[in-house]
Amino acid sequence: TILRLAAPSPRLSGSTPPCQLPQFMQWAIRKPSLPMSGPLPQRVAEAVNEGDLVAAAVLSGNRNFEGRINPLVRANYLASPPLVVAYALAGRMDINLDTDPLGTDQQGKNVYLKDIWPSTEEVQKMVAGSVRAEMFEKEYSQVFEGDDQWKSMETPTGELFQWQADSTYVKHPPYFEKMVEPGTALRDFKGLRVLAMLGDSITTDHISPAGSIAVDSAAGKYLMEQGVKPADFNSYGSRRGNHEVMVRGTLGNIRLRNQLAPGKEGAWTTHYPSGEQMWIYDASVRYAAEGVGLIIIAGKEYGSGSSRDWAAKGVQLLGVKAVIAESYERIHRSNLVGMGVLPLQFQAGQTRESLGLTGSERYSIEGVADARKDGSRAVIRAAGDDRKEITFEAIVRIDTPPEWEYYNSGGILPYVLRQLAES
């Protein structure tokens, strides 16, 4: 980012004094393209929580999901790097950068964005004086060598990966532990419970957040039990090789609103039939102990956002057998099939509201095998505690013959393993 801010540029002042910008704005100047920041100052965090404030951030990266930059920052705006700096200097969002000043100089004269915006010639001169071909040639020639720490690492030999039992970053995944016989995946489901009932535009970041791990979360509790200090939690994204962390973080976005936990945000649900509110992960463990499979019910555009594989892996590990939504993001729907989770779609004109679904019912899914044969609809039966049953049909969103092969094998990983074994 090149702005005319080098000495002797005017000292800017205004509503936010120089060098006293909010911490997340100071961070934005230093690291405008990183996906997340550190904690806010305690007094700022307290003010946001106590006042239920909508704090804002400006970033030049593409990760502007709610709560991703910082758990307490809800409004995240995308901008070019120079505009990130400009908004940081202004220290506010309610500004028109074309007409409003960023601040004032030492003489009290207004300073506008146009005053510090570089010309094309200045940019070209800066690039010509700073960027050299030999810089890239030198670095690229050594790209595979690594530093001394990398070179000193022990390299195990053998055909199989040597798992470290005490690693909290990479653990042996359970995807092949309960492989089903081909064809058995096309069975009907009975007695399913709803783990989450969600609204529209649920992104993959809502389903599997990649940001910081909170101390008071299921994943944070697990890491502390493994002897990891909160300062070393790192992020979900950095621990994606540890399924124990990732499954505990699934549906754990702090801004997720699960209609089964009214009045709460985050990884909360209600266990049925007990009616107890608990963490989503704890509920999934309890349902598994009871031998109960799970479903997720959602609105439009389920799984939108980045194509995050853990959004499908995580729900599968929670014990989710099917998702019923009004519509899907294309890649996430395919990923669900790849993990052996059945994507079902409400028929046009039907929603969870129009059908009167509350999420407290027991669900059965019938006719999956028939859907493969003739494209017929699956039949969903939702039985409430009052013995009233709601019956409706849903579209089976397994869209291609290869996807049917994957689902028939219990997912793409078992399918590929069988293909390798047979060859």
MITITI-912569 format. One record per residue: x, y, z of N, C-alpha, C in turn; residue in three letters. Coordinates in steps of 0.02 Angstrom, whole numbers, padded with zeros to 5 digits, always signed. Example, Ala and Ser with C-alpha at 12.3 -4.5 7.8 and 13.67 -1.06 7.14 Angstrom:
<pts>
+00660-00284+00390+00615-00225+00390+00660-00165+00390ALA/+00642-00112+00354+00684-00053+00357+00645+00002+00394SER/
</pts>
This chain:
<pts>
+00042-00059+00000+00000+00000+00000+00044+00062+00000THR/+00032+00107-00047+00072+00168-00052+00027+00228-00043ILE/+00034+00263+00012-00001+00326+00023+00050+00378+00043LEU/+00036+00441+00029+00084+00494+00046+00082+00507+00122ARG/+00110+00462+00160+00110+00469+00233+00180+00474+00261LEU/+00230+00469+00219+00299+00474+00243+00314+00547+00259ALA/+00360+00559+00305+00379+00627+00323+00401+00664+00260ALA/+00385+00728+00252+00352+00770+00302+00277+00776+00291PRO/+00242+00721+00284+00170+00725+00273+00136+00754+00334SER/+00079+00787+00325+00045+00819+00382+00023+00768+00434PRO/+00027+00789+00496+00004+00747+00551-00072+00751+00554ARG/-00104+00693+00548-00176+00692+00548-00203+00689+00619LEU/-00257+00724+00629-00291+00721+00694-00365+00722+00680SER/-00405+00720+00732-00477+00718+00723-00509+00682+00781GLY/-00564+00648+00766-00600+00614+00819-00559+00559+00850SER/-00513+00530+00813-00469+00478+00839-00397+00502+00834THR/-00363+00518+00890-00295+00545+00887-00247+00496+00853PRO/-00193+00523+00824-00142+00480+00793-00114+00431+00843PRO/-00101+00369+00820-00072+00316+00861-00118+00293+00917CYS/-00180+00317+00916-00227+00294+00967-00291+00267+00934GLN/-00283+00239+00875-00340+00208+00841-00361+00146+00880LEU/-00424+00125+00872-00444+00061+00902-00397+00007+00880PRO/-00386-00042+00923-00335-00093+00910-00346-00129+00844GLN/-00411-00145+00828-00421-00183+00767-00408-00139+00706PHE/-00413-00071+00713-00395-00027+00658-00319-00023+00651MET/-00283-00019+00709-00211-00020+00705-00186-00084+00673GLN/-00218-00140+00691-00199-00204+00661-00211-00204+00586TRP/-00267-00172+00565-00283-00171+00494-00229-00136+00453ALA/-00197-00085+00483-00143-00052+00447-00082-00098+00442ILE/-00067-00134+00496-00007-00176+00496-00016-00238+00453ARG/-00074-00270+00459-00085-00334+00425-00152-00332+00389LYS/-00158-00295+00334-00224-00286+00304-00253-00347+00272PRO/-00214-00399+00260-00241-00456+00223-00247-00520+00265SER/-00230-00517+00329-00237-00576+00371-00310-00587+00389LEU/-00330-00651+00400-00401-00665+00409-00427-00654+00479PRO/-00385-00642+00528-00411-00633+00596-00360-00593+00636MET/-00381-00566+00692-00337-00526+00734-00336-00554+00804SER/-00296-00522+00846-00293-00543+00916-00350-00513+00955GLY/-00349-00521+01021-00404-00496+01062-00406-00420+01064PRO/-00466-00393+01073-00473-00321+01082-00451-00303+01153LEU/-00432-00239+01164-00418-00218+01233-00478-00233+01277PRO/-00464-00251+01339-00517-00274+01383-00573-00223+01390GLN/-00555-00159+01396-00607-00108+01406-00651-00101+01343ARG/-00620-00111+01284-00658-00108+01222-00705-00168+01218VAL/-00678-00228+01234-00720-00289+01232-00779-00283+01280ALA/-00766-00255+01340-00820-00247+01389-00873-00199+01363GLU/-00851-00145+01330-00899-00096+01304-00942-00127+01250ALA/-00911-00167+01206-00949-00200+01152-01001-00247+01181VAL/-00980-00287+01231-01026-00336+01260-01082-00302+01300ASN/-01063-00253+01342-01113-00222+01385-01163-00180+01345GLU/-01139-00148+01292-01183-00106+01252-01213-00141+01193GLY/-01197-00206+01184-01220-00244+01126-01206-00205+01062ASP/-01144-00181+01056-01124-00138+01001-01108-00180+00938LEU/-01121-00150+00881-01101-00181+00818-01034-00149+00798VAL/-00980-00181+00819-00913-00156+00802-00898-00174+00729ALA/-00856-00132+00697-00842-00141+00626-00768-00146+00614ALA/-00750-00181+00560-00681-00186+00537-00680-00178+00461ALA/-00624-00155+00435-00614-00149+00363-00553-00190+00345VAL/-00560-00233+00295-00505-00277+00277-00501-00285+00202LEU/-00441-00305+00179-00432-00315+00107-00430-00389+00089SER/-00437-00433+00139-00441-00504+00124-00511-00522+00103GLY/-00524-00587+00094-00591-00607+00072-00629-00645+00126ASN/-00608-00638+00188-00641-00674+00243-00680-00624+00286ARG/-00736-00600+00260-00774-00550+00297-00835-00579+00330ASN/-00831-00645+00349-00886-00675+00386-00895-00640+00453PHE/-00956-00639+00476-00971-00609+00541-00933-00644+00596GLU/-00895-00606+00636-00858-00634+00691-00791-00664+00672GLY/-00772-00664+00608-00710-00697+00587-00649-00655+00603ARG/-00653-00589+00593-00596-00546+00607-00582-00546+00682ILE/-00634-00542+00720-00631-00547+00792-00700-00568+00815ASN/-00705-00612+00865-00771-00635+00886-00820-00580+00904PRO/-00794-00521+00923-00838-00466+00944-00852-00416+00888LEU/-00823-00428+00830-00832-00382+00774-00882-00412+00725VAL/-00940-00382+00720-00994-00411+00679-00993-00386+00606ARG/-00978-00321+00596-00983-00292+00529-00913-00287+00499ALA/-00900-00327+00448-00834-00328+00416-00840-00308+00343ASN/-00807-00254+00325-00813-00227+00257-00750-00242+00217TYR/-00760-00262+00154-00704-00275+00109-00686-00210+00073LEU/-00621-00198+00067-00597-00138+00032-00527-00151+00006ALA/-00503-00107-00038-00434-00112-00061-00388-00092-00005SER/-00325-00115-00006-00278-00097+00047-00273-00022+00061PRO/-00271+00022+00010-00268+00093+00026-00330+00118+00064PRO/-00388+00090+00047-00448+00112+00082-00451+00084+00153LEU/-00420+00026+00164-00415+00000+00233-00377+00051+00275VAL/-00321+00076+00249-00282+00126+00285-00322+00190+00294VAL/-00358+00210+00242-00396+00272+00246-00449+00269+00301ALA/-00486+00214+00303-00537+00207+00356-00505+00202+00425TYR/-00446+00172+00428-00411+00168+00492-00391+00237+00516ALA/-00368+00279+00469-00350+00348+00487-00411+00387+00510LEU/-00467+00376+00476-00528+00411+00495-00555+00385+00561ALA/-00546+00320+00574-00569+00291+00636-00644+00285+00641GLY/-00679+00285+00584-00752+00282+00585-00775+00256+00518ARG/-00837+00231+00518-00866+00205+00456-00917+00253+00425MET/-00946+00297+00465-00997+00343+00439-00963+00404+00408ASP/-00926+00391+00354-00887+00443+00321-00892+00433+00246ILE/-00897+00489+00209-00894+00488+00136-00824+00509+00117ASN/-00784+00462+00094-00714+00476+00080-00705+00524+00022LEU/-00756+00534-00018-00751+00582-00073-00758+00654-00048ASP/-00797+00664+00004-00813+00732+00026-00793+00748+00097THR/-00785+00698+00140-00769+00710+00210-00694+00704+00222ASP/-00667+00746+00266-00595+00741+00281-00578+00681+00324PRO/-00518+00655+00316-00493+00601+00359-00473+00629+00427LEU/-00453+00692+00428-00430+00724+00489-00404+00793+00471GLY/-00363+00821+00513-00334+00887+00500-00259+00884+00509THR/-00223+00931+00477-00151+00935+00485-00135+00979+00545ASP/-00070+00994+00555-00049+01031+00614-00075+01103+00614GLN/-00093+01127+00556-00121+01195+00552-00197+01196+00556GLN/-00226+01136+00567-00299+01132+00571-00334+01128+00505GLY/-00296+01120+00452-00325+01115+00384-00349+01044+00371LYS/-00407+01038+00341-00434+00972+00326-00390+00934+00276ASN/-00382+00870+00288-00344+00826+00244-00392+00773+00217VAL/-00396+00768+00151-00442+00722+00118-00404+00663+00088TYR/-00442+00612+00071-00411+00553+00040-00374+00572-00024LEU/-00402+00618-00063-00369+00639-00125-00301+00671-00113LYS/-00292+00699-00052-00228+00732-00037-00172+00682-00025ASP/-00188+00622-00004-00136+00573+00010-00135+00516-00040ILE/-00183+00516-00086-00186+00463-00136-00130+00472-00187TRP/-00089+00422-00199-00032+00430-00245-00054+00431-00318PRO/-00014+00463-00359-00026+00462-00431+00002+00398-00460SER/-00018+00384-00522+00008+00324-00556+00083+00328-00563THR/+00109+00388-00576+00182+00395-00583+00218+00379-00518GLU/+00190+00401-00462+00221+00387-00397+00222+00312-00383GLU/+00168+00279-00399+00165+00207-00388+00217+00171-00431VAL/+00220+00189-00495+00267+00158-00540+00339+00170-00518GLN/+00353+00231-00494+00421+00247-00470+00438+00205-00409LYS/+00391+00197-00364+00403+00158-00303+00416+00085-00321MET/+00376+00057-00367+00385-00012-00387+00452-00021-00422VAL/+00468+00025-00467+00531+00020-00504+00592+00023-00458ALA/+00586+00061-00403+00642+00068-00358+00646+00015-00305GLY/+00594-00025-00298+00591-00074-00244+00587-00147-00267SER/+00560-00159-00325+00550-00228-00348+00601-00245-00401VAL/+00639-00298-00389+00692-00320-00434+00681-00393-00452ARG/+00695-00411-00513+00687-00481-00535+00729-00528-00494ALA/+00789-00506-00475+00834-00550-00438+00806-00568-00369GLU/+00763-00526-00342+00732-00542-00278+00692-00607-00283MET/+00654-00613-00336+00613-00673-00347+00656-00733-00366PHE/+00707-00720-00407+00751-00775-00428+00787-00805-00368GLU/+00810-00763-00322+00846-00787-00263+00800-00828-00218LYS/+00740-00802-00204+00695-00836-00159+00669-00901-00189GLU/+00651-00899-00254+00624-00959-00285+00676-01014-00291TYR/+00740-00995-00297+00792-01046-00303+00802-01084-00238SER/+00779-01055-00181+00789-01087-00116+00723-01109-00084GLN/+00670-01108-00123+00603-01117-00094+00595-01186-00061VAL/+00630-01237-00086+00621-01304-00058+00675-01323-00006PHE/+00720-01277+00009+00773-01292+00056+00750-01287+00129GLU/+00713-01235+00145+00690-01226+00213+00744-01197+00257GLY/+00724-01176+00317+00773-01148+00364+00805-01204+00405ASP/+00848-01184+00452+00883-01233+00493+00836-01276+00534ASP/+00782-01246+00559+00734-01284+00599+00700-01338+00556GLN/+00684-01320+00495+00653-01368+00449+00702-01424+00432TRP/+00765-01406+00419+00815-01456+00400+00831-01503+00458LYS/+00823-01480+00520+00841-01522+00577+00785-01571+00597SER/+00728-01566+00566+00672-01611+00583+00688-01683+00563MET/+00668-01729+00606+00676-01800+00590+00625-01821+00538GLU/+00647-01861+00491+00602-01884+00438+00593-01959+00443THR/+00536-01982+00468+00525-02055+00474+00524-02087+00405PRO/+00542-02150+00403+00540-02188+00341+00487-02243+00347THR/+00469-02272+00291+00419-02326+00291+00359-02308+00248GLY/+00316-02357+00236+00259-02347+00193+00200-02314+00228GLU/+00197-02318+00294+00140-02292+00331+00160-02231+00372LEU/+00114-02184+00377+00126-02124+00417+00129-02143+00491PHE/+00177-02115+00527+00185-02130+00598+00147-02077+00640GLN/+00087-02095+00661+00046-02048+00698+00075-02037+00768TRP/+00071-01975+00791+00091-01958+00860+00028-01956+00903GLN/+00024-02001+00950-00036-02006+00991-00050-01943+01031ALA/+00003-01906+01049-00006-01847+01092-00011-01782+01052ASP/-00013-01787+00986-00017-01726+00945-00086-01695+00951SER/-00089-01629+00958-00153-01594+00959-00166-01559+00893THR/-00122-01569+00845-00131-01539+00779-00150-01590+00726TYR/-00121-01650+00729-00135-01701+00679-00151-01766+00715VAL/-00212-01791+00705-00233-01853+00737-00261-01901+00684LYS/-00257-01965+00701-00282-02017+00655-00358-02008+00647HIS/-00382-01994+00587-00454-01981+00577-00495-02046+00578PRO/-00559-02041+00595-00600-02101+00603-00643-02118+00542PRO/-00626-02091+00484-00671-02097+00427-00679-02169+00401TYR/-00632-02212+00417-00636-02281+00391-00654-02332+00445PHE/-00670-02308+00505-00681-02354+00561-00749-02390+00557GLU/-00798-02358+00526-00865-02389+00522-00888-02391+00450LYS/-00847-02421+00407-00865-02427+00337-00924-02474+00329MET/-00971-02453+00288-01031-02494+00276-01023-02534+00212VAL/-01059-02588+00207-01059-02627+00145-01095-02587+00091GLU/-01069-02588+00029-01101-02551-00025-01175-02571-00030PRO/-01217-02521-00035-01289-02533-00041-01326-02521+00023GLY/-01294-02531+00080-01329-02523+00144-01341-02449+00160THR/-01304-02404+00126-01314-02332+00138-01381-02308+00111ALA/-01410-02347+00064-01474-02327+00034-01533-02349+00076LEU/-01523-02357+00139-01576-02380+00183-01621-02322+00203ARG/-01678-02338+00231-01721-02288+00262-01694-02271+00331ASP/-01712-02212+00356-01692-02191+00422-01754-02183+00466PHE/-01747-02202+00529-01803-02195+00575-01779-02166+00641LYS/-01822-02129+00674-01808-02104+00741-01755-02049+00744GLY/-01745-02011+00690-01695-01958+00689-01719-01898+00730LEU/-01672-01864+00761-01687-01803+00798-01653-01744+00763ARG/-01680-01684+00773-01652-01624+00743-01597-01596+00789VAL/-01537-01589+00762-01482-01560+00800-01483-01485+00796LEU/-01501-01459+00738-01504-01386+00728-01558-01369+00677ALA/-01596-01318+00692-01645-01290+00645-01624-01219+00630MET/-01603-01207+00568-01569-01145+00550-01607-01105+00498LEU/-01588-01042+00490-01621-00998+00442-01588-00998+00374GLY/-01594-00943+00339-01567-00936+00272-01493-00916+00274ASP/-01459-00929+00217-01390-00906+00206-01343-00928+00261SER/-01349-00991+00282-01302-01019+00329-01238-01036+00290ILE/-01184-01002+00307-01121-01011+00270-01081-01069+00298THR/-01031-01090+00261-00986-01142+00286-00947-01117+00346THR/-00941-01051+00354-00907-01025+00414-00953-01029+00475ASP/-01018-01026+00464-01065-01039+00519-01060-01113+00540HIS/-01054-01157+00490-01054-01229+00503-00987-01251+00532ILE/-00932-01226+00504-00866-01245+00527-00821-01184+00529SER/-00823-01146+00584-00783-01084+00587-00708-01099+00584PRO/-00672-01052+00555-00599-01060+00550-00561-01011+00593ALA/-00597-00971+00632-00566-00920+00673-00540-00945+00740GLY/-00537-00900+00787-00507-00915+00852-00550-00964+00891SER/-00518-01001+00936-00551-01051+00978-00563-01020+01047ILE/-00625-01014+01067-00641-00984+01132-00626-01031+01189ALA/-00607-01003+01246-00594-01044+01305-00658-01079+01327VAL/-00714-01042+01325-00777-01071+01348-00815-01104+01291ASP/-00780-01148+01255-00811-01186+01200-00792-01259+01209SER/-00827-01302+01173-00812-01374+01178-00742-01388+01154ALA/-00720-01354+01101-00652-01365+01076-00601-01338+01125ALA/-00614-01280+01154-00568-01252+01204-00562-01296+01265GLY/-00617-01323+01288-00616-01369+01345-00574-01431+01328LYS/-00583-01458+01268-00544-01516+01247-00469-01501+01247TYR/-00450-01444+01218-00378-01428+01215-00348-01419+01284LEU/-00385-01388+01329-00360-01380+01398-00352-01447+01432MET/-00397-01494+01417-00391-01561+01445-00329-01597+01418GLU/-00305-01576+01359-00244-01605+01330-00182-01568+01352GLN/-00190-01519+01397-00133-01482+01423-00113-01422+01382GLY/-00156-01401+01335-00141-01342+01294-00166-01280+01329VAL/-00123-01230+01336-00143-01168+01368-00183-01125+01319LYS/-00230-01086+01344-00271-01044+01300-00230-01000+01253PRO/-00172-00977+01276-00130-00936+01232-00104-00975+01172ALA/-00105-01042+01177-00079-01084+01123-00135-01119+01084ASP/-00197-01098+01095-00253-01130+01060-00246-01125+00984PHE/-00220-01068+00961-00217-01055+00889-00288-01050+00862ASN/-00301-01073+00802-00366-01065+00771-00393-01133+00747SER/-00457-01134+00731-00486-01195+00701-00451-01212+00636TYR/-00437-01160+00596-00404-01172+00533-00336-01205+00540GLY/-00299-01187+00592-00233-01216+00601-00237-01287+00630SER/-00293-01304+00660-00301-01371+00690-00348-01416+00650ARG/-00354-01402+00586-00400-01441+00545-00377-01513+00535ARG/-00315-01528+00555-00291-01597+00552-00310-01637+00614GLY/-00345-01606+00661-00366-01639+00722-00443-01641+00723ASN/-00470-01699+00707-00543-01705+00703-00577-01694+00771HIS/-00541-01707+00825-00571-01697+00892-00586-01623+00904GLU/-00542-01580+00880-00553-01508+00886-00608-01486+00838VAL/-00603-01510+00776-00648-01485+00724-00720-01507+00735MET/-00731-01568+00758-00800-01590+00769-00831-01551+00827VAL/-00790-01532+00876-00815-01492+00932-00830-01420+00911ARG/-00798-01399+00858-00810-01331+00833-00865-01328+00781GLY/-00890-01385+00758-00941-01385+00706-01006-01355+00733THR/-01036-01311+00692-01095-01272+00712-01079-01230+00773LEU/-01015-01209+00777-00993-01172+00835-00979-01098+00823GLY/-01000-01072+00766-00991-01000+00754-01028-00960+00808ASN/-00995-00910+00835-01025-00873+00892-01087-00835+00872ILE/-01098-00825+00807-01158-00789+00784-01212-00836+00757ARG/-01202-00901+00762-01252-00948+00738-01315-00943+00781LEU/-01372-00942+00748-01436-00940+00784-01474-01004+00769ARG/-01474-01048+00817-01509-01112+00812-01578-01103+00843ASN/-01630-01114+00803-01698-01103+00828-01717-01152+00883GLN/-01676-01203+00894-01689-01249+00949-01660-01222+01015LEU/-01625-01166+01011-01599-01134+01072-01616-01060+01069ALA/-01681-01043+01074-01702-00974+01068-01670-00929+01121PRO/-01651-00869+01098-01620-00822+01144-01545-00830+01152GLY/-01516-00880+01119-01444-00892+01124-01412-00888+01055LYS/-01348-00869+01055-01307-00872+00995-01249-00919+01007GLU/-01227-00952+00954-01171-00998+00961-01192-01070+00959GLY/-01148-01113+00986-01155-01186+00978-01203-01216+01029ALA/-01265-01193+01030-01314-01217+01078-01372-01252+01042TRP/-01401-01301+01075-01460-01335+01050-01500-01361+01109THR/-01557-01391+01094-01598-01422+01145-01602-01497+01131THR/-01586-01536+01182-01591-01609+01176-01663-01630+01188HIS/-01686-01676+01145-01754-01703+01153-01750-01778+01164TYR/-01793-01805+01205-01853-01772+01234-01841-01738+01301PRO/-01779-01734+01325-01767-01708+01392-01782-01633+01397SER/-01774-01596+01341-01785-01525+01342-01727-01485+01370GLY/-01670-01517+01383-01612-01483+01412-01573-01446+01358GLU/-01553-01384+01373-01510-01347+01328-01437-01364+01343GLN/-01398-01375+01291-01328-01394+01300-01290-01377+01237MET/-01223-01385+01241-01182-01376+01181-01203-01426+01128TRP/-01197-01406+01066-01214-01449+01010-01172-01513+01012ILE/-01108-01506+01026-01065-01566+01028-01088-01613+01084TYR/-01102-01586+01143-01124-01629+01198-01190-01664+01182ASP/-01234-01628+01147-01298-01659+01127-01286-01716+01078ALA/-01239-01706+01032-01225-01759+00983-01197-01821+01017SER/-01155-01812+01067-01127-01869+01104-01183-01905+01142VAL/-01228-01867+01171-01284-01897+01208-01330-01935+01161ARG/-01345-01906+01103-01387-01940+01054-01353-02005+01030TYR/-01287-02002+01019-01251-02062+00997-01255-02117+01049ALA/-01249-02099+01113-01255-02148+01166-01325-02178+01169ALA/-01374-02140+01147-01443-02164+01146-01461-02201+01081GLU/-01412-02203+01035-01424-02237+00971-01469-02198+00924GLY/-01468-02132+00930-01512-02089+00891-01472-02052+00837VAL/-01493-02058+00774-01463-02020+00720-01490-01950+00718GLY/-01458-01906+00679-01474-01835+00681-01487-01807+00611LEU/-01524-01752+00609-01533-01714+00547-01525-01640+00562ILE/-01513-01601+00510-01512-01528+00513-01566-01503+00466ILE/-01604-01454+00488-01655-01422+00447-01635-01349+00436ILE/-01638-01326+00374-01614-01258+00359-01657-01226+00305ALA/-01643-01162+00292-01679-01124+00242-01644-01123+00175GLY/-01643-01064+00144-01613-01056+00078-01537-01049+00083LYS/-01502-01068+00029-01430-01057+00021-01390-01089+00078GLU/-01408-01149+00097-01370-01183+00149-01301-01202+00122TYR/-01249-01185+00160-01181-01202+00140-01149-01152+00093GLY/-01173-01091+00091-01143-01040+00048-01076-01018+00077SER/-01039-00979+00038-00973-00957+00060-00918-01000+00032GLY/-00862-01002+00065-00804-01040+00040-00818-01115+00041SER/-00787-01150-00004-00798-01223-00009-00756-01259+00044SER/-00779-01258+00105-00741-01284+00162-00761-01357+00174ARG/-00713-01403+00163-00730-01474+00169-00751-01492+00240ASP/-00725-01457+00290-00742-01475+00359-00815-01459+00376TRP/-00848-01418+00336-00919-01406+00348-00959-01469+00335ALA/-00935-01513+00291-00968-01578+00280-00939-01631+00326ALA/-00873-01631+00336-00842-01680+00380-00869-01674+00452LYS/-00874-01611+00474-00894-01600+00544-00964-01626+00559GLY/-01013-01610+00515-01081-01633+00529-01085-01709+00525VAL/-01046-01740+00481-01046-01813+00478-01020-01843+00543GLN/-00967-01813+00570-00939-01839+00633-00985-01826+00692LEU/-01029-01776+00687-01078-01763+00740-01133-01815+00739LEU/-01137-01855+00686-01189-01905+00682-01248-01885+00639GLY/-01240-01832+00599-01294-01808+00556-01300-01855+00496VAL/-01359-01880+00485-01373-01926+00429-01400-01890+00368LYS/-01435-01834+00379-01466-01798+00323-01474-01725+00340ALA/-01476-01684+00288-01492-01613+00294-01553-01600+00250VAL/-01601-01564+00277-01660-01543+00237-01659-01467+00233ILE/-01650-01441+00172-01645-01369+00162-01688-01347+00103ALA/-01701-01282+00100-01740-01255+00043-01697-01252-00020GLU/-01633-01239-00012-01586-01240-00069-01515-01246-00042SER/-01469-01265-00086-01399-01278-00066-01351-01239-00109TYR/-01293-01223-00081-01237-01202-00121-01209-01264-00155GLU/-01191-01259-00217-01175-01317-00259-01119-01360-00229ARG/-01063-01330-00211-01006-01369-00189-01020-01402-00122ILE/-01053-01366-00077-01066-01395-00011-01114-01454-00017HIS/-01163-01449-00060-01208-01506-00071-01169-01567-00093ARG/-01123-01557-00140-01081-01612-00164-01037-01639-00109SER/-01011-01595-00066-00968-01617-00011-01008-01659+00040ASN/-01070-01641+00051-01112-01681+00096-01119-01752+00070LEU/-01133-01758+00005-01138-01825-00025-01072-01862-00017VAL/-01017-01826-00028-00951-01857-00022-00935-01883+00048GLY/-00968-01856+00098-00959-01879+00167-01015-01926+00189MET/-01057-01946+00142-01110-01994+00160-01169-01963+00196GLY/-01177-01896+00191-01233-01862+00222-01284-01848+00166VAL/-01347-01865+00177-01399-01861+00126-01426-01790+00122LEU/-01418-01756+00064-01447-01689+00056-01518-01694+00028PRO/-01566-01670+00065-01636-01670+00043-01660-01597+00036LEU/-01705-01586-00010-01727-01518-00023-01803-01514-00020GLN/-01828-01464+00017-01900-01452+00019-01926-01440-00052PHE/-01986-01463-00066-02016-01448-00131-02035-01374-00135GLN/-02040-01349-00196-02057-01278-00206-02120-01260-00168ALA/-02116-01204-00132-02174-01181-00094-02179-01208-00024GLY/-02135-01256-00007-02136-01285+00060-02075-01260+00099GLN/-02085-01247+00162-02031-01229+00208-02045-01262+00275THR/-01998-01258+00320-02009-01285+00386-02067-01249+00420ARG/-02074-01183+00406-02129-01145+00436-02197-01166+00407GLU/-02200-01172+00341-02265-01188+00310-02288-01258+00330SER/-02240-01303+00344-02258-01371+00364-02272-01376+00439LEU/-02254-01324+00476-02265-01324+00548-02215-01365+00587GLY/-02153-01372+00560-02102-01410+00595-02072-01369+00651LEU/-02062-01399+00709-02035-01363+00767-01964-01386+00784THR/-01944-01445+00762-01879-01472+00779-01880-01519+00839GLY/-01938-01525+00871-01943-01570+00928-01967-01639+00908SER/-01982-01648+00843-02011-01711+00820-01957-01765+00810GLU/-01981-01826+00802-01940-01881+00778-01953-01889+00703ARG/-01900-01898+00664-01906-01899+00592-01887-01967+00563TYR/-01924-01987+00512-01905-02045+00473-01899-02023+00400SER/-01853-02055+00364-01841-02040+00293-01848-02106+00255ILE/-01895-02107+00208-01909-02169+00171-01902-02157+00096GLU/-01882-02210+00060-01882-02207-00013-01818-02183-00045GLY/-01762-02184-00010-01698-02162-00039-01678-02208-00096VAL/-01684-02273-00086-01666-02321-00139-01710-02313-00200ALA/-01774-02299-00190-01819-02288-00247-01800-02225-00285ASP/-01776-02175-00249-01756-02113-00282-01698-02125-00331ALA/-01654-02172-00314-01600-02188-00360-01627-02223-00423ARG/-01677-02264-00414-01703-02303-00470-01742-02260-00519LYS/-01787-02219-00493-01834-02184-00538-01840-02109-00525ASP/-01796-02082-00482-01798-02010-00470-01857-01987-00428GLY/-01890-02033-00394-01947-02015-00352-01925-01977-00290SER/-01972-01946-00257-01958-01908-00197-01951-01953-00136ARG/-01911-01930-00088-01909-01964-00023-01969-01941+00018ALA/-01993-01985+00060-02050-01969+00104-02023-01956+00174VAL/-02040-01898+00201-02018-01879+00268-02078-01881+00315ILE/-02070-01913+00371-02123-01915+00422-02095-01886+00486ARG/-02129-01834+00511-02109-01801+00573-02163-01813+00625ALA/-02146-01852+00676-02195-01870+00728-02181-01831+00791ALA/-02230-01792+00814-02223-01753+00875-02240-01794+00937GLY/-02227-01764+00994-02242-01799+01057-02317-01808+01066ASP/-02357-01766+01032-02430-01773+01036-02456-01826+00988ASP/-02410-01864+00958-02426-01918+00911-02454-01892+00845ARG/-02454-01826+00836-02474-01798+00772-02416-01805+00724LYS/-02430-01828+00664-02377-01841+00615-02385-01794+00555GLU/-02329-01762+00536-02327-01720+00477-02289-01759+00423ILE/-02320-01769+00366-02290-01807+00312-02281-01762+00251THR/-02221-01763+00222-02209-01723+00162-02155-01758+00121PHE/-02151-01738+00058-02100-01766+00013-02043-01716+00004GLU/-01983-01742-00008-01925-01700-00018-01885-01726-00077ALA/-01851-01681-00112-01810-01699-00169-01743-01726-00144ILE/-01723-01783-00168-01657-01811-00151-01605-01778-00195VAL/-01562-01736-00166-01514-01698-00205-01447-01734-00214ARG/-01451-01797-00233-01393-01833-00258-01401-01829-00334ILE/-01361-01786-00365-01378-01762-00432-01348-01801-00490ASP/-01296-01841-00479-01262-01874-00534-01251-01948-00518THR/-01241-01989-00569-01226-02060-00556-01164-02071-00513PRO/-01108-02034-00524-01051-02043-00479-01067-02027-00406PRO/-01108-01976-00395-01127-01959-00327-01167-02016-00295GLU/-01210-02048-00333-01246-02106-00307-01198-02162-00288TRP/-01145-02171-00327-01095-02222-00310-01060-02204-00245GLU/-01042-02141-00237-01009-02119-00175-01055-02130-00115TYR/-01117-02107-00121-01164-02113-00065-01179-02186-00050TYR/-01184-02226-00101-01198-02298-00094-01142-02333-00056ASN/-01081-02305-00059-01023-02334-00025-01013-02304+00045SER/-01055-02257+00064-01047-02225+00129-01006-02161+00125GLY/-00990-02139+00064-00950-02079+00054-00893-02090+00005GLY/-00862-02036-00015-00810-02041-00066-00746-02074-00039ILE/-00731-02065+00025-00670-02095+00052-00675-02171+00054LEU/-00728-02201+00080-00735-02274+00076-00737-02298+00003PRO/-00768-02259-00040-00772-02278-00111-00702-02283-00141TYR/-00661-02232-00130-00593-02232-00158-00551-02288-00127VAL/-00558-02300-00062-00520-02353-00029-00538-02421-00059LEU/-00602-02432-00072-00622-02496-00103-00595-02502-00174ARG/-00594-02447-00211-00567-02448-00278-00493-02466-00277GLN/-00456-02439-00229-00385-02454-00223-00375-02527-00204LEU/-00416-02551-00157-00409-02621-00135-00424-02670-00192ALA/-00474-02654-00232-00493-02698-00287-00442-02698-00343GLU/-00405-02643-00349-00355-02639-00403-00288-02670-00381SER/
</pts>
